[in-house]
């Protein structure tokens, strides 16, 4: 299989998403970790676009990056978790050895997997697969009852949270 520019863009996006995901668990500062998570969600949305799944990409960016991460950042700021909780720490030789071992294991694994993935001819999706029109038709014909049940559950959650917030204020 010939390496195309699309494959290069996909590999770059995937690598950046992996590095950003490592940043989520590596940073001790909660705000920096949450910002790395926002960046990871954006990159995953762009990966969906690279795979011609526009609906999933838009949903990923709007729902996760736009809504959930704003909520996470709001809670972090509300709890006032800043740099005051970060401990000074010296570099530990065990950590350096562990990171080196992890990187070498990842390189070894990638050197074994990438040649196999390049040779694989993946099937292509049919025309219109994953488009908003097709998803909407399926949701409102075959899955109308579960769709309405989820909307009622979301409405109950909103009403319950408003009632709990009003009870706290009084």
DRENPA-3360 file (N, C-alpha, C; in nm, 2 decimals, always signed):
BEGIN
1 = XXXXXXXX = +0.08/-0.12/+0.00/+0.00/+0.00/+0.00/+0.09/+0.12/+0.00 ~ +0.05/+0.22/-0.08/+0.13/+0.34/-0.09/+0.09/+0.44/+0.02 ~ +0.19/+0.51/+0.08/+0.16/+0.61/+0.18/+0.11/+0.73/+0.11 ~ -0.01/+0.78/+0.15/-0.07/+0.89/+0.09/-0.06/+1.01/+0.19 ~ -0.08/+1.13/+0.14/-0.08/+1.25/+0.23/-0.19/+1.24/+0.34 ~ -0.30/+1.17/+0.31/-0.40/+1.15/+0.41/-0.35/+1.07/+0.53 ~ -0.28/+0.97/+0.50/-0.22/+0.88/+0.60/-0.12/+0.96/+0.68 ~ -0.04/+1.05/+0.62/+0.06/+1.13/+0.70/-0.01/+1.22/+0.79;
9 = XXXXXXXX = -0.12/+1.29/+0.74/-0.20/+1.38/+0.83/-0.26/+1.30/+0.94 ~ -0.32/+1.18/+0.91/-0.38/+1.10/+1.02/-0.27/+1.06/+1.12 ~ -0.15/+1.02/+1.08/-0.05/+0.98/+1.17/+0.00/+1.10/+1.26 ~ +0.01/+1.21/+1.20/+0.05/+1.33/+1.27/-0.06/+1.37/+1.38 ~ -0.19/+1.36/+1.34/-0.30/+1.39/+1.43/-0.30/+1.29/+1.55 ~ -0.28/+1.16/+1.51/-0.28/+1.06/+1.61/-0.17/+1.07/+1.71 ~ -0.05/+1.10/+1.66/+0.07/+1.12/+1.74/+0.05/+1.24/+1.84 ~ -0.01/+1.35/+1.78/-0.03/+1.47/+1.87/-0.14/+1.44/+1.97;
17 = XXXXXXXX = -0.24/+1.36/+1.93/-0.34/+1.32/+2.03/-0.29/+1.23/+2.14 ~ -0.20/+1.14/+2.10/-0.13/+1.06/+2.20/-0.05/+1.14/+2.30 ~ +0.03/+1.23/+2.25/+0.11/+1.32/+2.33/+0.03/+1.40/+2.42 ~ -0.08/+1.45/+2.37/-0.17/+1.53/+2.45/-0.23/+1.45/+2.56 ~ -0.27/+1.33/+2.53/-0.33/+1.24/+2.63/-0.23/+1.20/+2.74 ~ -0.10/+1.19/+2.70/+0.00/+1.17/+2.80/+0.01/+1.29/+2.89 ~ +0.00/+1.41/+2.83/+0.00/+1.53/+2.91/-0.12/+1.54/+3.01 ~ -0.23/+1.48/+2.98/-0.34/+1.47/+3.08/-0.30/+1.41/+3.21;
25 = XXXXXXXX = -0.23/+1.30/+3.20/-0.19/+1.23/+3.32/-0.06/+1.27/+3.38 ~ +0.02/+1.34/+3.30/+0.16/+1.38/+3.34/+0.16/+1.51/+3.42 ~ +0.07/+1.60/+3.39/+0.07/+1.73/+3.46/+0.00/+1.71/+3.60 ~ +0.06/+1.77/+3.70/+0.01/+1.77/+3.83/-0.09/+1.88/+3.85 ~ -0.08/+1.99/+3.78/-0.17/+2.10/+3.78/-0.30/+2.06/+3.71 ~ -0.41/+2.07/+3.78/-0.54/+2.03/+3.73/-0.58/+2.11/+3.61 ~ -0.56/+2.24/+3.61/-0.60/+2.32/+3.49/-0.52/+2.28/+3.37 ~ -0.39/+2.26/+3.38/-0.31/+2.22/+3.27/-0.35/+2.08/+3.22;
33 = XXXXXXXX = -0.38/+1.99/+3.31/-0.43/+1.86/+3.27/-0.56/+1.87/+3.19 ~ -0.65/+1.96/+3.24/-0.78/+1.97/+3.17/-0.76/+2.04/+3.04 ~ -0.67/+2.13/+3.02/-0.64/+2.19/+2.89/-0.58/+2.09/+2.80 ~ -0.50/+2.00/+2.85/-0.45/+1.89/+2.76/-0.56/+1.80/+2.72 ~ -0.66/+1.78/+2.81/-0.78/+1.70/+2.77/-0.86/+1.77/+2.66 ~ -0.87/+1.90/+2.67/-0.95/+1.98/+2.57/-0.87/+1.96/+2.43 ~ -0.74/+1.97/+2.43/-0.66/+1.96/+2.31/-0.68/+1.81/+2.26 ~ -0.68/+1.71/+2.34/-0.70/+1.58/+2.30/-0.83/+1.56/+2.24;
41 = XXXXXXXX = -0.94/+1.61/+2.30/-1.07/+1.60/+2.24/-1.08/+1.67/+2.10 ~ -1.02/+1.79/+2.09/-1.01/+1.85/+1.96/-0.94/+1.77/+1.85 ~ -0.83/+1.71/+1.89/-0.76/+1.63/+1.80/-0.83/+1.50/+1.76 ~ -0.91/+1.44/+1.85/-0.99/+1.33/+1.82/-1.10/+1.36/+1.72 ~ -1.16/+1.48/+1.74/-1.26/+1.53/+1.65/-1.20/+1.55/+1.51 ~ -1.08/+1.60/+1.50/-1.01/+1.61/+1.37/-0.97/+1.48/+1.31 ~ -0.94/+1.38/+1.40/-0.92/+1.24/+1.35/-1.05/+1.18/+1.28 ~ -1.16/+1.21/+1.35/-1.29/+1.17/+1.29/-1.31/+1.23/+1.15;
49 = XXXXXXXX = -1.27/+1.36/+1.14/-1.28/+1.43/+1.01/-1.19/+1.36/+0.91 ~ -1.07/+1.32/+0.95/-0.97/+1.26/+0.86/-1.02/+1.12/+0.81 ~ -1.11/+1.06/+0.89/-1.17/+0.93/+0.86/-1.30/+0.94/+0.78 ~ -1.33/+1.07/+0.74/-1.46/+1.10/+0.67/-1.58/+1.07/+0.76 ~ -1.57/+1.09/+0.89/-1.69/+1.08/+0.98/-1.72/+1.21/+1.03 ~ -1.78/+1.30/+0.95/-1.80/+1.44/+0.99/-1.89/+1.45/+1.10 ~ -2.00/+1.37/+1.11/-2.10/+1.38/+1.22/-2.03/+1.35/+1.35 ~ -1.95/+1.24/+1.36/-1.88/+1.21/+1.48/-1.78/+1.32/+1.52;
57 = XXXXXXXX = -1.71/+1.38/+1.42/-1.62/+1.48/+1.45/-1.68/+1.60/+1.51 ~ -1.80/+1.64/+1.45/-1.87/+1.76/+1.50/-1.92/+1.73/+1.64 ~ -1.98/+1.61/+1.66/-2.03/+1.57/+1.79/-1.92/+1.57/+1.89 ~ -1.80/+1.52/+1.86/-1.69/+1.51/+1.95/-1.65/+1.65/+1.99 ~ -1.64/+1.74/+1.90/-1.59/+1.88/+1.93/-1.70/+1.96/+2.00 ~ -1.82/+1.95/+1.96/-1.93/+2.03/+2.03/-1.96/+1.97/+2.17 ~ -1.98/+1.84/+2.17/-2.03/+1.79/+2.30/-1.91/+1.78/+2.40 ~ -1.81/+1.71/+2.37/-1.70/+1.69/+2.46/-1.62/+1.82/+2.49;
65 = XXXXXXXX = -1.57/+1.87/+2.38/-1.48/+1.99/+2.40/-1.56/+2.11/+2.44 ~ -1.68/+2.13/+2.38/-1.75/+2.25/+2.41/-1.83/+2.25/+2.54 ~ -1.89/+2.13/+2.57/-1.97/+2.13/+2.69/-1.91/+2.06/+2.81 ~ -1.86/+1.94/+2.80/-1.81/+1.87/+2.91/-1.68/+1.94/+2.97 ~ -1.59/+1.98/+2.88/-1.47/+2.04/+2.93/-1.49/+2.17/+2.99 ~ -1.59/+2.25/+2.94/-1.62/+2.38/+3.00/-1.67/+2.35/+3.14 ~ -1.75/+2.24/+3.16/-1.79/+2.20/+3.29/-1.67/+2.16/+3.38 ~ -1.58/+2.08/+3.33/-1.46/+2.04/+3.41/-1.38/+2.16/+3.45;
73 = XXXXXXXX = -1.35/+2.25/+3.35/-1.28/+2.37/+3.39/-1.35/+2.46/+3.49 ~ -1.48/+2.47/+3.48/-1.56/+2.55/+3.57/-1.55/+2.49/+3.71 ~ -1.56/+2.36/+3.72/-1.55/+2.29/+3.85/-1.41/+2.31/+3.91 ~ -1.30/+2.30/+3.83/-1.17/+2.32/+3.87/-1.15/+2.46/+3.92 ~ -1.19/+2.56/+3.85/-1.18/+2.69/+3.89/-1.26/+2.72/+4.02 ~ -1.38/+2.66/+4.03/-1.47/+2.68/+4.14/-1.40/+2.62/+4.27 ~ -1.33/+2.50/+4.25/-1.26/+2.44/+4.37/-1.13/+2.51/+4.40 ~ -1.09/+2.60/+4.31/-0.97/+2.68/+4.33/-0.84/+2.59/+4.34;
81 = XXXXXXXX = -0.84/+2.49/+4.25/-0.72/+2.40/+4.25/-0.61/+2.47/+4.16 ~ -0.52/+2.54/+4.22/-0.42/+2.61/+4.14/-0.29/+2.55/+4.16 ~ -0.19/+2.63/+4.14/-0.05/+2.59/+4.16/-0.01/+2.57/+4.30 ~ -0.09/+2.61/+4.40/-0.06/+2.60/+4.54/-0.05/+2.45/+4.58 ~ -0.12/+2.37/+4.51/-0.12/+2.22/+4.55/-0.01/+2.14/+4.48 ~ +0.07/+2.21/+4.39/+0.17/+2.14/+4.32/+0.29/+2.13/+4.41 ~ +0.35/+2.01/+4.43/+0.46/+1.99/+4.51/+0.59/+2.00/+4.43 ~ +0.69/+2.06/+4.49/+0.82/+2.06/+4.42/+0.88/+1.92/+4.43;
89 = XXXXXXXX = +0.93/+1.87/+4.32/+0.98/+1.74/+4.32/+1.10/+1.73/+4.23 ~ +1.20/+1.65/+4.27/+1.33/+1.64/+4.20/+1.31/+1.52/+4.10 ~ +1.40/+1.52/+4.00/+1.39/+1.41/+3.91/+1.44/+1.28/+3.98 ~ +1.36/+1.18/+3.96/+1.39/+1.05/+4.03/+1.45/+0.96/+3.92 ~ +1.56/+0.89/+3.95/+1.61/+0.80/+3.85/+1.52/+0.69/+3.81 ~ +1.43/+0.64/+3.90/+1.34/+0.54/+3.86/+1.24/+0.59/+3.76 ~ +1.20/+0.72/+3.77/+1.10/+0.77/+3.67/+1.17/+0.78/+3.54 ~ +1.29/+0.82/+3.53/+1.36/+0.84/+3.41/+1.38/+0.70/+3.34;
97 = XXXXXXXX = +1.42/+0.60/+3.42/+1.43/+0.46/+3.37/+1.29/+0.41/+3.32 ~ +1.19/+0.44/+3.39/+1.05/+0.40/+3.35/+1.01/+0.46/+3.23 ~ +1.03/+0.59/+3.21/+1.00/+0.66/+3.09/+1.07/+0.61/+2.97 ~ +1.20/+0.59/+2.99/+1.29/+0.53/+2.88/+1.24/+0.40/+2.84 ~ +1.20/+0.31/+2.94/+1.15/+0.18/+2.91/+1.02/+0.19/+2.83 ~ +0.93/+0.28/+2.88/+0.80/+0.29/+2.81/+0.82/+0.34/+2.67 ~ +0.91/+0.44/+2.64/+0.93/+0.49/+2.51/+0.99/+0.38/+2.42 ~ +1.09/+0.30/+2.47/+1.15/+0.20/+2.39/+1.05/+0.09/+2.36;
105 = XXXXXXXX = +0.96/+0.06/+2.46/+0.85/-0.04/+2.43/+0.76/+0.01/+2.33 ~ +0.72/+0.14/+2.33/+0.63/+0.19/+2.23/+0.69/+0.19/+2.09 ~ +0.82/+0.22/+2.08/+0.89/+0.22/+1.95/+0.90/+0.07/+1.90 ~ +0.93/-0.02/+1.99/+0.93/-0.16/+1.95/+0.79/-0.21/+1.90 ~ +0.69/-0.17/+1.97/+0.55/-0.21/+1.93/+0.51/-0.14/+1.80 ~ +0.55/-0.02/+1.78/+0.51/+0.05/+1.66/+0.59/-0.01/+1.54 ~ +0.71/-0.05/+1.56/+0.79/-0.11/+1.45/+0.73/-0.24/+1.41 ~ +0.66/-0.31/+1.49/+0.60/-0.43/+1.46/+0.46/-0.42/+1.40;
113 = XXXXXXXX = +0.39/-0.31/+1.44/+0.25/-0.29/+1.40/+0.24/-0.22/+1.27 ~ +0.32/-0.11/+1.25/+0.31/-0.02/+1.13/+0.32/-0.10/+1.00 ~ +0.42/-0.19/+0.98/+0.43/-0.26/+0.85/+0.30/-0.34/+0.83 ~ +0.24/-0.40/+0.93/+0.12/-0.48/+0.91/+0.01/-0.39/+0.87 ~ -0.01/-0.27/+0.93/-0.12/-0.18/+0.90/-0.10/-0.12/+0.76 ~ +0.02/-0.10/+0.71/+0.03/-0.05/+0.58/-0.01/-0.15/+0.47 ~ +0.01/-0.28/+0.50/-0.03/-0.38/+0.40/-0.18/-0.41/+0.40 ~ -0.25/-0.37/+0.50/-0.39/-0.40/+0.51/-0.48/-0.31/+0.42;
121 = XXXXXXXX = -0.56/-0.37/+0.34/-0.66/-0.30/+0.26/-0.79/-0.29/+0.33 ~ -0.82/-0.18/+0.39/-0.94/-0.17/+0.47/-1.06/-0.15/+0.38 ~ -1.18/-0.20/+0.41/-1.30/-0.18/+0.32/-1.34/-0.03/+0.34 ~ -1.40/+0.02/+0.23/-1.45/+0.16/+0.24/-1.59/+0.16/+0.28 ~ -1.64/+0.27/+0.34/-1.78/+0.28/+0.38/-1.86/+0.32/+0.26 ~ -1.99/+0.28/+0.26/-2.08/+0.32/+0.15/-2.10/+0.47/+0.15 ~ -2.14/+0.52/+0.04/-2.16/+0.66/+0.02/-2.27/+0.71/+0.12 ~ -2.24/+0.82/+0.19/-2.34/+0.88/+0.28/-2.34/+0.81/+0.42;
129 = XXXXXXXX = -2.25/+0.72/+0.44/-2.24/+0.65/+0.57/-2.20/+0.75/+0.68 ~ -2.27/+0.76/+0.79/-2.24/+0.85/+0.90/-2.28/+0.99/+0.88 ~ -2.35/+1.02/+0.77/-2.39/+1.16/+0.75/-2.51/+1.20/+0.84 ~ -2.53/+1.32/+0.87/-2.64/+1.36/+0.97/-2.78/+1.32/+0.91 ~ -2.80/+1.32/+0.78/-2.93/+1.28/+0.73/-2.95/+1.13/+0.75 ~ -2.85/+1.05/+0.73/-2.87/+0.90/+0.75/-2.89/+0.87/+0.90 ~ -2.81/+0.94/+0.99/-2.82/+0.91/+1.13/-2.96/+0.96/+1.18 ~ -3.01/+1.08/+1.13/-3.14/+1.13/+1.17/-3.25/+1.03/+1.12;
137 = XXXXXXXX = -3.24/+0.98/+1.00/-3.34/+0.89/+0.95/-3.35/+0.76/+1.04 ~ -3.23/+0.71/+1.08/-3.23/+0.59/+1.16/-3.28/+0.62/+1.30 ~ -3.24/+0.73/+1.36/-3.29/+0.77/+1.49/-3.44/+0.78/+1.50 ~ -3.50/+0.85/+1.40/-3.64/+0.88/+1.41/-3.73/+0.78/+1.34 ~ -3.67/+0.67/+1.29/-3.76/+0.56/+1.24/-3.74/+0.43/+1.32 ~ -3.62/+0.38/+1.33/-3.59/+0.25/+1.39/-3.58/+0.27/+1.55 ~ -3.53/+0.38/+1.59/-3.49/+0.40/+1.73/-3.57/+0.52/+1.79 ~ -3.69/+0.54/+1.76/-3.76/+0.66/+1.80/-3.80/+0.64/+1.95;
145 = XXXXXXXX = -3.83/+0.52/+2.00/-3.86/+0.51/+2.14/-3.74/+0.53/+2.23 ~ -3.62/+0.46/+2.21/-3.51/+0.49/+2.29/-3.46/+0.64/+2.28 ~ -3.48/+0.70/+2.17/-3.44/+0.84/+2.15/-3.53/+0.93/+2.24 ~ -3.66/+0.90/+2.24/-3.75/+0.98/+2.32/-3.73/+0.95/+2.47 ~ -3.70/+0.83/+2.51/-3.67/+0.79/+2.64/-3.54/+0.87/+2.70 ~ -3.44/+0.88/+2.61/-3.32/+0.95/+2.65/-3.36/+1.10/+2.67 ~ -3.44/+1.15/+2.58/-3.48/+1.30/+2.60/-3.55/+1.32/+2.73 ~ -3.64/+1.23/+2.77/-3.71/+1.24/+2.89/-3.62/+1.23/+3.01;
153 = XXXXXXXX = -3.52/+1.14/+3.00/-3.42/+1.13/+3.11/-3.34/+1.25/+3.13 ~ -3.30/+1.31/+3.01/-3.22/+1.44/+3.02/-3.31/+1.55/+3.08 ~ -3.44/+1.55/+3.04/-3.52/+1.66/+3.09/-3.54/+1.64/+3.25 ~ -3.56/+1.51/+3.29/-3.57/+1.49/+3.44/-3.44/+1.53/+3.51 ~ -3.32/+1.50/+3.45/-3.20/+1.54/+3.51/-3.19/+1.69/+3.52 ~ -3.23/+1.77/+3.42/-3.23/+1.91/+3.43/-3.32/+1.97/+3.53 ~ -3.44/+1.91/+3.54/-3.54/+1.96/+3.64/-3.49/+1.92/+3.78 ~ -3.43/+1.80/+3.80/-3.38/+1.77/+3.93/-3.26/+1.86/+3.97;
161 = XXXXXXXX = -3.17/+1.89/+3.88/-3.06/+1.98/+3.92/-3.11/+2.12/+3.95 ~ -3.21/+2.17/+3.88/-3.27/+2.30/+3.92/-3.33/+2.29/+4.05 ~ -3.41/+2.19/+4.08/-3.47/+2.18/+4.21/-3.37/+2.17/+4.33 ~ -3.26/+2.09/+4.30/-3.15/+2.08/+4.41/-3.08/+2.22/+4.43 ~ -3.06/+2.29/+4.32/-3.00/+2.42/+4.33/-3.09/+2.52/+4.40 ~ -3.22/+2.52/+4.37/-3.31/+2.61/+4.44/-3.32/+2.57/+4.59 ~ -3.32/+2.45/+4.62/-3.33/+2.40/+4.76/-3.21/+2.45/+4.84 ~ -3.09/+2.45/+4.78/-2.97/+2.50/+4.85/-2.97/+2.65/+4.87;
169 = XX = -3.03/+2.72/+4.78/-3.04/+2.87/+4.79/-3.13/+2.91/+4.90 ~ -3.24/+2.83/+4.93/-3.34/+2.87/+5.03/-3.30/+2.83/+5.17;
% end
